[in-house]
Amino acid sequence: MTKLWQKDYSMNELVERYEGAQNSILDARLVRHDVWGSLAHAAMLHKIGMLDEQEHQALHEALCSILALDAEKQFHISLSDEDVHTSIENYLSAYAGAAGKKVHTARSRNDQVLVDLRLYGKEQLHQVSEKLFALCQALLTFSHKHQDTPLPGYTHMQRGMLSSVGSWSASFAESLLDDERLLASTYELNDQSPLGSAAGYGVPLPIDRQFVADKLGFARVQNNVIYAQNSRGKTEGAIVQVLTQIMLDLSKLAQDMLLYTTVEYGFLHIPQELCAGSSIMPQKRNLGVMELVRARAQTMLALQQQILGITTGLPSGFNMDYQETKRPFMEALDLVQEALEISELIVSHMDVDVEKAVAACTFELFAADRAYEMAHDGQLPFRDAYRIVGKEVTAQLDSKTPFPVESKEQLVERLHARNHLGGAGNLGIEQAQQRLEQAQTTWKQKAQAFQQAIQTLVGSDHVAIMEIK
């Protein structure tokens, strides 16, 4: 196939393979995004008189035929093509004649790959948000069901104070809702059109960059043409940094689940069909998927560092180093979606062994409660009350005197006494639910606007245009 930069020589095969092998594979994911960008660019060239009506129509039909082929996994990018842009332009030249040779007017592969990744990022962030919302809902449902189920609260891996299963579950839901705010901010950063920046220095033609941005459903044009090129990797890195925050939350959730499902804790139960076995120990039920979630948080940190490391210290303008940010960007988006999906599955099937949870709420959990009672009822300074209770508890522990046991009803009464905002007796699940629903509505509106813009651009109801529910 003819390369877009082809002159009067052939490229060394080893160099060609080293530069293009991985890139041509990854670009298979960007076919429809490159087609959308080309549709908008061709419409703009027609608007400014660089393409006549017949040429524009020929390009539009040929580009839509690529969408149809891609939907059937029949559009292929070869190593000799180097990238999706070359593959599509060669197709257009073959099927639309002279018009296909005009489509590259006023653009570079540099701003083409930028717009492809922005569109891919928008599409994928909608997928991430959907899976994040599903996990949030599962956690809030679980929290509501078990808001009055007592559970020890741990510090330094030792029993500390009384808490509840509902409080534990809601803590992860609220953390993920904060992650949604970060996700929304990177969506906004990503939602700007770089097309028209060409190789980073614009073109001496009367192009209409706003027209193209509107056609593609972007919120704005990325104004400065040099910055458009310099933002390659920056935007992807910002997105992956937010995905890292999500994975950090999931790793903590995974670790708690792995502890709480052990015999030693026994607070949580996961159905056997969600667990793996052992090749030697017949009794084993291993929650392997959450071990992988925990491990893949480290993988996400590595992907984040890879992108940030590659882009650090590069000079202004395009450098081929940027190509190396594509794989970790795509891998990170895949990784977080898989982790969110599997976590939601586990949470949705998780159950509580209430008897074991109650039994674990032993009397030493209430040492601080006793000190607070003395400070409140006896008007003692808290530090004095703390020392008095400390001596009592220490003496009991040293003498191995059994602590009194409280019933579930007594424990629930203690939970309800923690009725300040966010306490176990006042979890604010309703507020978190409202926050979740508001976020879902906002993302749905964004998705609908994006889909409508692309559907209008493509102009056909018979081609699947994007991966957004």
N, C-alpha and C positions, 0 to 999 in steps of 0.2 A: 504494500500500500504506500501511497505517496505521503511523505511527511509534510506538514504545513510549512516547514522551513527548508524543504528540499531544494538543493541547488544542483551543482554538476558533479557531485561525488557521492559515494556510498559510505555509510557509517560502519566502522569496525563492529563486528558482531558481538564481541565481548563487551564493548562500551555500550552498545545498544541494549544488551540484555541487562547490564548492571543498572542502567538509568531507568529502564522502562518496564522490566518484568513485574515487579511488585505493583507499580503504579497502574499498569493496564488491568490487573486483577481487581484492585480496589475500585477503579473507575466504573466497573460493571454496576456498582450501586448508584452511580451518579447519572445514568443515561437520561432518565426522565427530567432530572433537574437541569441538565445541560440543554435538553430540548426546550424546556420552558424558557430558559434564558435566551435561546436562539429565536424562539417565537416572538418574544418581546423585542429583541434587538432588530429582527426583520421588520416588525411592525413600525419601529421607530425609523428605520432606513426608508421605508415606504413613505412615512409621514414627511420626511425632509427631502424627498425626491430622489433618493439614491437607488430606489427600486421602483419599477413601474408596477401597476396593478397585476399584470399577468405574472411577473416575476415573484411578487409577494405571495400570490395565490399558489404558485408552484412550490415555493418554499414551505408554505403553511401545510399543504397536503403531504409533502415529503416528510416533514417533521412529525406530523401526526401519525404517519405510517410507521415511523420509528417507535413512537409510543406504543403502538399496537404490537409491534415485533417484541419490544422489551417486555410487555405484559405477558407474552408467551415464552419469555426467555430465549428468544430467537435472534436478538441483536447482540453481536459478539464484538469484542474489542481484542484485536490481535496484538502481539508484542511489537510488530512492525508499525502499528498505529501509534504506539507510545501512550496514548491517552484517549479519553472519551471524546474530546474536542476534535481530534484528527479523524477518528472513526466516523463521527457524525458528518463532518464536512466532506469527507471522501464520499460518503453515501449521498449527500445532497448534490455533490458535483455529478455523480453518476445518474441520479434520478431527476434532478431539476435543471441540469444543464448549466448554462452561464449564470443563472441565478444562484446556484450552489457555490460558484466561485466568488460571488459578491458578498456572501453573508458575513465574511470575516472583516469587511470594511469597518473601520473605526473601533475595532476591539482587538484584544490580545488574548492568548491563552491564559495570561496572568489574571485578567479580570474575569475571564470565563470560569476558571477554577474557584476564584473567590466567590462568585455568585452561586456556583454549584454547591459549595460547602455551606453558604449562608442558607440556601433553600433546604438543603439536607438537614442542617442544624435545626431550622424551624420545624420541619416535619418530625424529626426525632424528639425534640423537646416536648412536643405535644404527646408523643407516645410515653415519654418518661413521666409527664405529669399525670396521665391517665393511670399508670401503674402505681405511682406514688399515692394518688387519691384512693385507689382500691385498698392499699395497705393501711392508710390512715383510717378508712372506714372500718376495716376489720379490727383494728386496734381499739377504736372507739366503741364498737359494738361489744367487744370482749370486756372493755373497761366498764361499760354500763351494766353488763351482766354480773360482774364480780366486784362492784364498787364497795360492797359490804363484806367481802371475803378477806379476813385478816391475813397479813403476811409480814414476816420480819423485814425490817429495813436494815441493810448492812452498811457498815463503814469499816474500812481496812479488812474486808472479808470476814468480819465478825458481826454477830447480831448486835444491833445498836438500839433502834427504837421501833415502835409499832408502825406499820404501814398497811397497805392493802394491795391486793392483786389489781384492783381497778386503778389505783394511783400509779402503780408500776406500768401498766399498759398505756394509760393516758399520757404518761411522760414521753413515750416514744411517738405517739400521735402528734403531740404539740411540737416536738422537735422536728418532725418531718414537715409540719406546717410552716415552721420557720425556714426549712430548706426550700419549700415552695416559693417563698418570697425571694430567696436568692436565685432560684431557677427563673422566676419572672424577670429579675433584673438582667440576667444574662440573655434572656429571650429578647429583651429590649435592645441590648447592646448588639446582638446578632441581626436585629431586624432593620438593617439599612443596606441599601443597594450600592455595590461597588462598581457596577457596570458603567462604562464610559471613562473609567480611569485608564483603560487600555494597559500599556506596559508600566503605568505609574506616572505618566506625564501628560495624560490627555491626548487629544488629536486636534489637528487644525481643520475641523469640520464643525458645522452648526448642529451637533447632536443634541438630543433632548433627553437628558439623564432622568429628569423627573417623570417624563412620560413612561420610560422603561420601568422605573421603580413602581409606579402606580400599576402598570400592567402585571407586575409580578407580585403585587400585594405587599410590598415593603412599606414600612411606616415612614421612611425617609430615605433620602439619598445620602450616602457617605460623601461628604463634601470634598475634602482635600484629596486630590488624586494620589499624592505621594503617601499620605496616611492610609489610603485604601490598601495600597500594597504592603505598607509596614504593619497593618493590622492582621495580616496573615499569620496565624499561629497565636496571636494575642487573643482573638475572639474564641478560638477553639480552646486555648488554655484556660480562659475564664470559665467556659462551660464545664470543662473537666474538673476545675477546682470546686465548682458547686456539686458536681457528681461525687467528688471525693467526700464532701460533707455528708451527703446521703449515705455513702458507703460506711463512713465512720459511725453513723447512727445504727446502721444495720449490723455492723460488727459487734457493737455493744448489745444489741438485741439478741444476736446469735449467741454471744457468750453467756448471757443470762439464761437463755433457753437451754443451752448445753449444761449449765450448772443445775438449773431447777428441774431438769428431767433425770438427773442421776438418782440412784437409790439413796444416796446420802442426804439429798434434799427432798426429792420426790414431790415437789409442789405441782409440777406440770406433767401432763400426759399427752403423748403424740401417738396417733394411730400407727399400728405396725406397718401398714402399707406405705407410709411415708418414711420409713426407716430402712436402712440396709442391714445386712447380717454379717456374720464373721465366717470365714472359711474353716475355722477350727473350733470356735466356741459356739455351740448350738443355741445358747440362751441369748446371745447378743442382739440388741436392737439399737443400732447406731444412727444418730441424727446427723448423718454425713453431709446432707445438703447445707445445714447451718454451719458446719465446720468449713465448708467451701465458701460460704458467704463471708465468714470471718477472714479466711485467707485472701479472698479476692479484694477485700478492702486494701490489702497491701499491694495487690496488683494495680488497683486504681491509683494508689499513691505513686507507683512507679510510672504509670502512664502520664500522670500529671507532671512529674519531674522530667520525663522524656520530652514533652512538648515545651516546657519552660526552658529546659536546657538547650534544646536545638535553637530556639529563637533568641536566646541571650547573646547580646553583643554583635548581632549581624548588622552590616551597614544598611543604610536606606536603599530601597529599591528591591526588586525581586532577586532572590538567590535560591538555587535549587535545594538548599537545605530545607526550605519550607515543605518540600514534597514529603519529607520524613515525618511531618506532623499529621499527615492524613490517616495513616494506619492507627496510631494510638488514639486519635480522636474518634474514629469509627468504633474501635474496640471498646473504648470507655463507654460509649453510648449503648453498645450491646450489653456490656457487663452489668451496668446499673439496672437496665430493664430486666435482665434475667434474675438478678438478685432481688429486686422488688417483687417480681412475680412469684418467685419461690417462697419468699418471706410471707407474702399474703396468703399463699396456699397453706403454709404451716400454721399461721396465726388463726386462719379460718377453721382449722381442724383441731386446734389445741383445746385441751380441757384442764380443769384444776382438780387436784385431789384436796378437797376442802379439809378433810380430817387431818391430813399431814400438815397442811398450812397452819391450821389452828394449833395443832400440837407443838409446832415450832415456835409459837408465840409465847415463850417462857417468861417467867416473872421478871427476869433481869432487864427485859425490854422496857420496864416501867420505872426504872431507877430515876430517870430524868423526870418522869411524870410525878414521882413522889417528891422530888426536890421542888418542882414547880408548885405542887400543892402546899408545901411548907412555906414557900415564899409568898404565895397568894393568901392562904388561909391564916398562917401563923405570922405573917408580916416579917418574916426573916429575910435578911439580905440573901440573894440567890447563892452567892459564893459560900455563905455559911451553911445553907441548906444542902448545897452540893457536897460539902465535906462530911456532914452528918450522914447523909445517905451513902456516901462512898464508904465510910467506915462500916455501916451496917451490911452493905452488899459484900464488901471484901471479907468480912467475918463469916458470912454465910458460905461464900465460895471456898474460903480456906478450910472451913469445918465440914465441907461437902454436905451441908444441910440442904435437903430438897426445897426447892422454891415452890410456893403454892401455885396451883394451876387454875386458870380462869376459863370459864365456858365461852363458847362462841358469842353468846348474847352479851356477856360482859365485855368481850373484846370489841364487839360492834359498838357498844356504848362508848368505849374509849375512842374508837374511830370517829364517832359523831361529835365528840368533844373537840376534835381538831377541825373546827368549822370555819376557820379563817379562809380567806381566798386562796384557793389552790391546795388546801389541806385535804387529808383523806376524807373528812366529812363534808367537803365542799369542793369537789373536783372540777366543777365548771365544764362538765362534759357537753352540756347544751351549747355553751359559748364556742367550744372547740368544733362542735358539729356545724354551727352557723358559719364559722370561719372556713371550714372545709367546703361547705356548699357555696359560699360566696366565691371562693377560689375556683371551684369547678365551673361556675357560671362565667367567670371572667375568661378562663381558658377556652371554654366552649365558644364564646363570642369571637375570640381570636382565631380559633380553628375555622369557624364558619366563614369569617372574612377572608382568610387565606385560601380556603377551598373555593370560594366564590370567584376570587380574582383569577386563580389558575384555571378554573372551569371556563370562565369567560374567555380567557386567553386561548385555551385549547379549542373551545367552541364545539365540543362534541360530548354528548352524554354517554357515548359508547366506549370510552376509554377510561380505565381506572387511573385516576390522576395522582393519588397519594395515599400514604399509609396512615390516615387519621380516621378514627371511628366517627 
